[in-house]
């Protein structure tokens, strides 16, 4: 496949990437709204290992994962990244994110937390599923 070049200049791409934030994203704010409407008690951005987006109850670490940054459908995404610009950087970057996610899950479980991760598409398209699953875990504790 021919190598795709970026449609933006280096300066413009740098500016675009600098706008990407890790807190108070649309995804996190959508989950916050879901939890609030659902009457679920939570703390946003708790200071615990792994830096989950939410701490629900006393021991549910909840993460809101973006399909791109956390590598959903990894085989398909990897193929797409390999045909894009700077493929080695992006494949390595997303691979490291996925490995870190697995490591954080293990670490939090060892510390007694239940770990829940929801994909962005689930949060936006099936919000009732997210609340239902969170409530189910809360009941099981």
N, CA, C and O of each residue as an XYZ file, in Angstrom:
564
protein
N       0.835     -1.182      0.000
C       0.000      0.000      0.000
C       0.879      1.243      0.000
O       1.926      1.265      0.647
N       0.460      2.269     -0.717
C       1.258      3.499     -0.701
C       1.164      4.171      0.666
O       0.133      4.113      1.336
N       2.240      4.796      1.052
C       2.290      5.467      2.342
C       1.446      6.746      2.280
O       1.606      7.569      1.378
N       0.563      6.890      3.238
C      -0.304      8.061      3.291
C       0.431      9.187      4.000
O       1.072      8.966      5.027
N       0.340     10.371      3.463
C       0.957     11.513      4.129
C      -0.103     12.285      4.889
O      -1.286     12.257      4.550
N       0.339     12.960      5.903
C      -0.564     13.750      6.732
C      -1.074     14.935      5.926
O      -0.312     15.585      5.212
N      -2.360     15.209      6.044
C      -2.929     16.330      5.283
C      -2.639     17.673      5.940
O      -2.848     18.722      5.331
N      -2.154     17.644      7.189
C      -1.841     18.879      7.900
C      -0.330     19.086      7.953
O       0.448     18.134      7.886
N       0.063     20.348      8.073
C       1.483     20.646      8.244
C       1.921     20.138      9.612
O       1.089     19.834     10.467
N       3.228     20.049      9.811
C       3.737     19.587     11.104
C       3.254     20.496     12.234
O       2.869     20.020     13.301
N       3.277     21.797     11.992
C       2.857     22.758     13.023
C       1.376     22.591     13.346
O       0.991     22.593     14.515
N       0.552     22.448     12.326
C      -0.892     22.284     12.532
C      -1.173     20.964     13.263
O      -1.990     20.936     14.184
N      -0.509     19.876     12.867
C      -0.706     18.577     13.529
C      -0.267     18.671     14.997
O      -0.929     18.126     15.880
N       0.828     19.350     15.247
C       1.301     19.525     16.615
C       0.257     20.279     17.444
O      -0.006     19.914     18.590
N      -0.327     21.312     16.876
C      -1.361     22.078     17.572
C      -2.579     21.199     17.852
O      -3.125     21.228     18.955
N      -3.006     20.423     16.862
C      -4.162     19.530     17.027
C      -3.896     18.539     18.153
O      -4.748     18.336     19.017
N      -2.720     17.922     18.146
C      -2.396     16.930     19.163
C      -2.282     17.566     20.551
O      -2.585     16.913     21.550
N      -1.857     18.807     20.629
C      -1.732     19.479     21.928
C      -3.092     19.752     22.563
O      -3.174     19.993     23.767
N      -4.146     19.718     21.777
C      -5.505     19.968     22.274
C      -6.112     18.732     22.933
O      -7.145     18.830     23.596
N      -5.485     17.575     22.758
C      -6.015     16.336     23.316
C      -5.739     16.323     24.816
O      -4.592     16.458     25.242
N      -6.754     16.167     25.586
C      -6.643     16.212     27.039
C      -7.005     14.875     27.653
O      -7.675     14.054     27.025
N      -6.562     14.657     28.881
C      -6.833     13.401     29.567
C      -7.943     13.504     30.594
O      -8.436     12.483     31.074
N      -8.343     14.714     30.940
C      -9.383     14.905     31.954
C     -10.515     15.748     31.397
O     -10.327     16.586     30.515
N     -11.696     15.495     31.941
C     -12.902     16.214     31.534
C     -13.143     16.144     30.021
O     -13.553     17.118     29.390
N     -12.878     14.982     29.474
C     -13.153     14.763     28.063
C     -14.664     14.574     27.893
O     -15.380     14.372     28.874
N     -15.134     14.638     26.672
C     -16.560     14.399     26.417
C     -16.963     13.024     26.928
O     -18.063     12.838     27.448
N     -16.069     12.076     26.776
C     -16.319     10.702     27.217
C     -16.477     10.642     28.734
O     -17.431     10.047     29.237
N     -15.557     11.248     29.455
C     -15.636     11.248     30.915
C     -16.867     12.008     31.417
O     -17.523     11.580     32.367
N     -17.170     13.120     30.782
C     -18.330     13.908     31.203
C     -19.636     13.171     30.912
O     -20.607     13.309     31.656
N     -19.660     12.388     29.830
C     -20.845     11.573     29.529
C     -21.031     10.511     30.609
O     -22.155     10.264     31.045
N     -19.936      9.878     31.045
C     -20.032      8.871     32.107
C     -20.435      9.527     33.421
O     -21.234      8.966     34.170
N     -19.900     10.692     33.709
C     -20.260     11.419     34.932
C     -21.765     11.674     34.971
O     -22.414     11.489     36.001
N     -22.301     12.096     33.845
C     -23.743     12.361     33.744
C     -24.543     11.075     33.963
O     -25.554     11.075     34.666
N     -24.078      9.978     33.351
C     -24.751      8.684     33.528
C     -24.780      8.256     34.986
O     -25.816      7.836     35.500
N     -23.634      8.365     35.647
C     -23.546      7.954     37.044
C     -24.438      8.829     37.924
O     -25.142      8.329     38.801
N     -24.401     10.122     37.682
C     -25.219     11.048     38.469
C     -26.705     10.770     38.277
O     -27.455     10.676     39.249
N     -27.129     10.640     37.021
C     -28.539     10.361     36.731
C     -28.971      9.021     37.301
O     -30.120      8.851     37.709
N     -28.041      8.067     37.327
C     -28.346      6.737     37.830
C     -28.279      6.628     39.339
O     -28.526      5.559     39.896
N     -27.947      7.721     40.008
C     -27.885      7.714     41.461
C     -26.721      6.914     42.017
O     -26.784      6.421     43.144
N     -25.663      6.783     41.235
C     -24.494      6.012     41.658
C     -23.473      6.972     42.268
O     -23.102      7.969     41.649
N     -23.021      6.665     43.485
C     -22.017      7.513     44.145
C     -20.640      7.227     43.553
O     -20.259      6.075     43.341
N     -19.907      8.308     43.292
C     -18.598      8.151     42.664
C     -17.693      9.311     43.027
O     -18.140     10.354     43.505
N     -16.413      9.099     42.786
C     -15.422     10.158     42.879
C     -14.725     10.202     41.528
O     -14.288      9.173     41.013
N     -14.626     11.385     40.965
C     -13.995     11.535     39.658
C     -12.492     11.767     39.849
O     -12.081     12.554     40.701
N     -11.694     11.083     39.061
C     -10.236     11.165     39.077
C      -9.653     10.958     40.488
O      -8.948     11.823     41.009
N      -9.957      9.810     41.092
C      -9.416      9.544     42.424
C      -7.899      9.369     42.359
O      -7.352      8.957     41.336
N      -7.254      9.678     43.429
C      -5.786      9.556     43.471
C      -5.405      8.173     43.984
O      -4.964      8.001     45.120
N      -5.593      7.196     43.102
C      -5.169      5.834     43.416
C      -4.331      5.333     42.246
O      -4.343      5.914     41.160
N      -3.603      4.246     42.486
C      -2.760      3.677     41.431
C      -3.570      3.439     40.163
O      -4.747      3.084     40.227
N      -2.942      3.634     39.028
C      -3.595      3.384     37.757
C      -4.422      4.545     37.253
O      -4.820      4.561     36.088
N      -4.688      5.520     38.110
C      -5.439      6.721     37.753
C      -6.730      6.437     36.996
O      -6.881      6.873     35.855
N      -7.670      5.708     37.617
C      -8.945      5.477     36.934
C      -9.705      6.789     36.769
O      -9.418      7.773     37.450
N     -10.665      6.793     35.868
C     -11.476      7.985     35.649
C     -12.449      8.198     36.805
O     -12.763      9.334     37.163
N     -12.923      7.091     37.387
C     -13.886      7.171     38.484
C     -13.602      6.079     39.515
O     -13.108      4.999     39.194
N     -13.932      6.400     40.753
C     -13.972      5.393     41.800
C     -15.434      5.312     42.213
O     -15.992      6.272     42.744
N     -16.044      4.174     41.969
C     -17.456      3.979     42.288
C     -17.524      3.197     43.593
O     -16.857      2.176     43.762
N     -18.342      3.696     44.506
C     -18.364      3.073     45.819
C     -16.979      3.196     46.431
O     -16.304      4.215     46.283
N     -16.571      2.142     47.119
C     -15.248      2.190     47.764
C     -14.179      1.451     46.978
O     -12.986      1.677     47.183
N     -14.607      0.554     46.065
C     -13.558     -0.249     45.431
C     -13.818     -0.667     43.991
O     -13.347     -1.719     43.559
N     -14.553      0.131     43.252
C     -14.708     -0.147     41.819
C     -13.963      0.936     41.046
O     -14.366      2.100     41.040
N     -12.881      0.540     40.401
C     -12.103      1.456     39.568
C     -12.696      1.395     38.164
O     -12.711      0.340     37.531
N     -13.179      2.530     37.691
C     -13.880      2.578     36.403
C     -13.086      3.420     35.407
O     -12.703      4.555     35.691
N     -12.852      2.841     34.244
C     -12.121      3.522     33.177
C     -13.030      3.709     31.968
O     -13.806      2.819     31.623
N     -12.929      4.862     31.332
C     -13.630      5.154     30.089
C     -12.566      5.164     28.993
O     -11.763      6.093     28.909
N     -12.566      4.129     28.158
C     -11.505      3.960     27.171
C     -11.937      4.353     25.768
O     -12.980      3.919     25.279
N     -11.133      5.168     25.139
C     -11.358      5.560     23.754
C     -10.921      4.411     22.834
O      -9.890      3.779     23.061
N     -11.705      4.159     21.816
C     -11.405      3.057     20.894
C     -10.038      3.222     20.241
O      -9.313      2.242     20.066
N      -9.682      4.445     19.882
C      -8.392      4.649     19.224
C      -7.238      4.518     20.215
O      -6.345      3.697     20.008
N      -7.239      5.297     21.267
C      -6.092      5.354     22.177
C      -5.870      4.061     22.939
O      -4.751      3.785     23.371
N      -6.914      3.265     23.110
C      -6.767      2.016     23.856
C      -6.837      0.783     22.958
O      -6.827     -0.342     23.459
N      -6.907      0.975     21.648
C      -6.740     -0.109     20.690
C      -7.881     -1.101     20.581
O      -7.649     -2.310     20.543
N      -9.109     -0.611     20.529
C     -10.240     -1.517     20.326
C     -10.142     -2.122     18.931
O      -9.686     -1.455     18.002
N     -10.557     -3.357     18.773
C     -10.429     -4.075     17.494
C      -8.985     -3.944     16.995
O      -8.728     -3.484     15.883
N      -8.058     -4.363     17.853
C      -6.638     -4.117     17.636
C      -6.125     -4.607     16.291
O      -5.353     -3.906     15.637
N      -6.533     -5.784     15.869
C      -6.034     -6.308     14.588
C      -6.390     -5.360     13.447
O      -5.546     -5.037     12.610
N      -7.610     -4.930     13.421
C      -8.083     -4.018     12.373
C      -7.411     -2.643     12.487
O      -6.965     -2.080     11.488
N      -7.344     -2.117     13.700
C      -6.726     -0.803     13.912
C      -5.239     -0.850     13.560
O      -4.713      0.074     12.939
N      -4.571     -1.923     13.957
C      -3.142     -2.045     13.679
C      -2.879     -2.022     12.171
O      -1.949     -1.363     11.706
N      -3.703     -2.746     11.419
C      -3.561     -2.747      9.957
C      -3.713     -1.334      9.402
O      -2.963     -0.917      8.519
N      -4.687     -0.609      9.928
C      -4.933      0.759      9.467
C      -3.748      1.663      9.819
O      -3.323      2.481      9.003
N      -3.221      1.512     11.029
C      -2.080      2.331     11.444
C      -0.837      2.020     10.604
O      -0.064      2.917     10.269
N      -0.659      0.751     10.271
C       0.512      0.345      9.485
C       0.496      0.937      8.083
O       1.540      1.038      7.439
N      -0.683      1.329      7.606
C      -0.736      1.913      6.263
C      -0.788      3.439      6.321
O      -0.884      4.094      5.283
N      -0.725      4.004      7.514
C      -0.793      5.455      7.670
C       0.587      6.071      7.791
O       1.605      5.432      7.523
N       0.594      7.332      8.202
C       1.886      7.994      8.366
C       2.485      7.650      9.722
O       1.773      7.515     10.716
N       3.794      7.512      9.743
C       4.581      7.164     10.931
C       4.058      5.895     11.609
O       3.765      5.913     12.805
N       3.938      4.801     10.861
C       3.321      3.585     11.394
C       4.030      2.987     12.605
O       3.366      2.515     13.528
N       5.364      2.996     12.624
C       6.061      2.375     13.755
C       5.745      3.113     15.050
O       5.570      2.486     16.095
N       5.671      4.442     14.986
C       5.346      5.226     16.178
C       3.960      4.862     16.698
O       3.800      4.568     17.883
N       2.956      4.881     15.818
C       1.576      4.681     16.252
C       1.310      3.264     16.715
O       0.629      3.064     17.721
N       1.829      2.277     16.006
C       1.630      0.883     16.426
C       2.268      0.667     17.798
O       1.667      0.046     18.675
N       3.474      1.174     17.979
C       4.168      1.040     19.253
C       3.412      1.788     20.357
O       3.250      1.267     21.461
N       2.959      2.987     20.065
C       2.262      3.812     21.055
C       0.990      3.123     21.554
O       0.779      3.018     22.763
N       0.161      2.666     20.655
C      -1.094      2.030     21.051
C      -0.823      0.678     21.714
O      -1.521      0.307     22.658
N       0.171     -0.057     21.239
C       0.550     -1.328     21.870
C       0.958     -1.105     23.326
O       0.576     -1.874     24.209
N       1.726     -0.062     23.566
C       2.147      0.252     24.934
C       0.948      0.640     25.798
O       0.882      0.265     26.968
N      -0.002      1.389     25.228
C      -1.218      1.741     25.976
C      -1.970      0.476     26.392
O      -2.429      0.363     27.528
N      -2.090     -0.473     25.460
C      -2.807     -1.718     25.748
C      -2.091     -2.520     26.840
O      -2.732     -3.074     27.734
N      -0.764     -2.577     26.758
C       0.010     -3.304     27.768
C      -0.128     -2.626     29.130
O      -0.264     -3.302     30.150
N      -0.091     -1.296     29.148
C      -0.261     -0.561     30.409
C      -1.644     -0.818     31.001
O      -1.773     -0.979     32.215
N      -2.679     -0.858     30.162
C      -4.039     -1.142     30.644
C      -4.094     -2.499     31.342
O      -4.684     -2.623     32.416
N      -3.481     -3.514     30.736
C      -3.479     -4.849     31.340
C      -2.728     -4.843     32.676
O      -3.167     -5.460     33.647
N      -1.601     -4.146     32.713
C      -0.800     -4.065     33.927
C      -1.566     -3.340     35.041
O      -1.563     -3.788     36.188
N      -2.210     -2.241     34.709
C      -2.998     -1.482     35.687
C      -4.146     -2.338     36.215
O      -4.419     -2.330     37.415
N      -4.817     -3.073     35.339
C      -5.907     -3.961     35.776
C      -5.396     -4.951     36.825
O      -6.019     -5.123     37.873
N      -4.257     -5.605     36.544
C      -3.686     -6.578     37.481
C      -3.334     -5.920     38.814
O      -3.647     -6.444     39.883
N      -2.686     -4.775     38.731
C      -2.252     -4.061     39.929
C      -3.451     -3.682     40.808
O      -3.421     -3.895     42.020
N      -4.487     -3.130     40.211
C      -5.660     -2.724     40.984
C      -6.385     -3.933     41.576
O      -6.856     -3.875     42.712
N      -6.478     -5.022     40.819
C      -7.129     -6.227     41.348
C      -6.373     -6.765     42.554
O      -6.982     -7.192     43.534
N      -5.036     -6.742     42.481
C      -4.223     -7.194     43.615
C      -4.471     -6.336     44.860
O      -4.345     -6.817     45.986
N      -4.820     -5.080     44.653
C      -5.083     -4.163     45.765
C      -6.535     -4.235     46.242
O      -6.932     -3.489     47.138
N      -7.323     -5.127     45.649
C      -8.683     -5.327     46.115
C      -9.753     -4.550     45.372
O     -10.910     -4.541     45.793
N      -9.393     -3.899     44.279
C     -10.380     -3.163     43.488
C     -11.006     -4.065     42.443
O     -10.362     -4.981     41.932
N     -12.242     -3.808     42.133
C     -12.880     -4.392     40.951
C     -12.645     -3.393     39.828
O     -12.829     -2.191     40.021
N     -12.246     -3.866     38.676
C     -11.931     -2.974     37.556
C     -12.998     -3.121     36.482
O     -13.293     -4.225     36.024
N     -13.569     -1.994     36.090
C     -14.519     -1.960     34.980
C     -13.975     -1.011     33.924
O     -13.530      0.095     34.230
N     -14.018     -1.458     32.685
C     -13.616     -0.619     31.556
C     -14.751     -0.595     30.550
O     -15.291     -1.635     30.172
N     -15.103      0.602     30.126
C     -16.139      0.762     29.112
C     -15.555      1.478     27.910
O     -14.836      2.468     28.046
N     -15.874      0.964     26.731
C     -15.450      1.604     25.489
C     -16.314      2.827     25.236
O     -17.469      2.888     25.658
N     -15.746      3.787     24.550
C     -16.473      5.008     24.216
C     -17.784      4.712     23.484
O     -18.807      5.344     23.749
N     -17.747      3.763     22.576
C     -18.958      3.463     21.809
C     -20.070      2.934     22.709
O     -21.243      3.230     22.481
N     -19.714      2.162     23.719
C     -20.720      1.643     24.647
C     -21.296      2.781     25.491
O     -22.505      2.839     25.715
N     -20.447      3.667     25.950
C     -20.907      4.790     26.782
C     -21.866      5.676     26.001
O     -22.897      6.096     26.526
N     -21.529      5.959     24.756
C     -22.370      6.863     23.961
C     -23.601      6.181     23.370
O     -24.664      6.796     23.279
N     -23.469      4.922     22.969
C     -24.582      4.254     22.271
C     -25.455      3.388     23.162
O     -26.634      3.188     22.871
N     -24.886      2.873     24.247
C     -25.640      1.987     25.147
C     -25.454      2.405     26.608
O     -25.004      1.604     27.427
N     -25.792      3.637     26.934
C     -25.537      4.121     28.295
C     -26.226      3.286     29.369
O     -25.675      3.099     30.454
N     -27.415      2.786     29.082
C     -28.140      1.991     30.085
C     -27.398      0.702     30.405
O     -27.483      0.204     31.528
N     -26.671      0.151     29.431
C     -25.870     -1.051     29.655
C     -24.776     -0.764     30.687
O     -24.523     -1.585     31.569
N     -24.135      0.390     30.579
C     -23.057      0.758     31.510
C     -23.588      0.841     32.935
O     -23.011      0.252     33.849
N     -24.681      1.567     33.127
C     -25.240      1.738     34.473
C     -25.693      0.394     35.028
O     -25.504      0.107     36.210
N     -26.291     -0.426     34.171
C     -26.764     -1.749     34.597
C     -25.584     -2.602     35.084
O     -25.681     -3.263     36.119
N     -24.488     -2.587     34.348
C     -23.324     -3.384     34.728
C     -22.696     -2.869     36.024
O     -22.292     -3.661     36.875
N     -22.615     -1.554     36.175
C     -22.050     -0.968     37.388
C     -22.914     -1.353     38.595
O     -22.391     -1.755     39.634
N     -24.219     -1.230     38.453
C     -25.124     -1.602     39.557
C     -25.001     -3.071     39.904
O     -25.043     -3.443     41.076
N     -24.848     -3.908     38.890
C     -24.707     -5.341     39.104
C     -23.456     -5.643     39.941
O     -23.494     -6.458     40.863
N     -22.351     -4.973     39.603
C     -21.108     -5.176     40.366
C     -21.266     -4.643     41.782
O     -20.791     -5.267     42.731
N     -21.927     -3.495     41.939
C     -22.152     -2.938     43.282
C     -22.955     -3.904     44.146
O     -22.662     -4.070     45.330
N     -23.967     -4.540     43.558
C     -24.796     -5.501     44.303
C     -23.987     -6.730     44.706
O     -24.241     -7.315     45.759
N     -23.031     -7.122     43.898
C     -22.261     -8.339     44.162
C     -21.197     -8.161     45.243
O     -20.595     -9.136     45.693
N     -20.968     -6.926     45.655
C     -19.923     -6.672     46.659
C     -20.412     -6.877     48.065
O     -19.651     -6.702     49.016
